[in-house]
């Protein structure tokens, strides 16, 4: 159906990956326009094997097209024609989607740091190289991956890894031991943070060339929102899927559970605050604390990370009882009552996190009032 809509109405963007999932399958659908003289598009969808994980970070990831394998590939019929028309493929050998249509974001590769980092975290024994021309479309994790593992990966900013942008921003911190002796530790400067903008990076590199090399983290400060979608086929549809919704930086904001059976969102969710200040928009309920935290991340991150985990733990402790009660109401035919319970839970949960982030905002101002 998506392909038919593209054929009729066209696709007007440089390229995108859309993830399509239900309780049984997950597909990556990569699409881009057909050219300036056409209303249409080219696209390919590849199924993620049931026991594997795939990653797409704004770059063409699908490789060799296997049109005969209908269980794992669905493609538009014009891909090779368009590639030949624009001199992107000579018609010889296997057709590699990402090689023909990559936007150059990967500098001649089908991946960048995000794809490599997640694969390396989940399947380290593969010893995948960040310098490789191509990474596999998907990998089999060495341990089972649950929804909380995915949330953790969404928070990744590479601190402590080889991609840590703060790893060279060190200074000597003096203290005294119990005997009064001076102890000197070399630690990361507390003003350094994983989300430094280009101006701050330029300043550090001016003071000491090559101090900071920018890597695009999984969690980024300019993010508007992110979702982790959990689909569970053994539960009633109203509670079978949860959208774990987060606004602003995924590395600094909580995840709010919204059920598939919900019919009402908390106040502020219907307003966009990404490009202008709006106290009523849900994004600004978190952004103010998040941005302040970055001023001196070395002093603020412990409290912020504690509160992120506080609400994650809260949700996973409370949801089983909520779902059992909702399932019972649905079984009794009390759907309206069940839906209201889901709506109220999400609203209460969002309100609690909003209050905590406002309290952190005030706490950070108290920390910084004499200077940063």
Secondary structure by P-SEA (a helix, b strand, c coil): caaaaaaaccccccbbbbbbbcccbbbbbbbbbcccccccccbbbbbccccbbbbbccccccccccccccccccccccaaaaaaaaccccccccccccccccccccccccccaaaaaaaaaacccccccccccccccbbbbcccccaaaaaaaaacccccccccccccbbbbbbbcccccbbbbbbbccccccccccaaaaaaaaaaccccbbbbbccccccccbbbbbbbbccccccccccccccccccccbbbbbbccccccccccccccccccccccccccccaaaaaaaaccccccaaaaaaaaaaaaaaaaacaaaaaaaaaaaaaacaaaaaaaaaaaaaaaaaaaaaaaaaaaaaaaaaaccccc
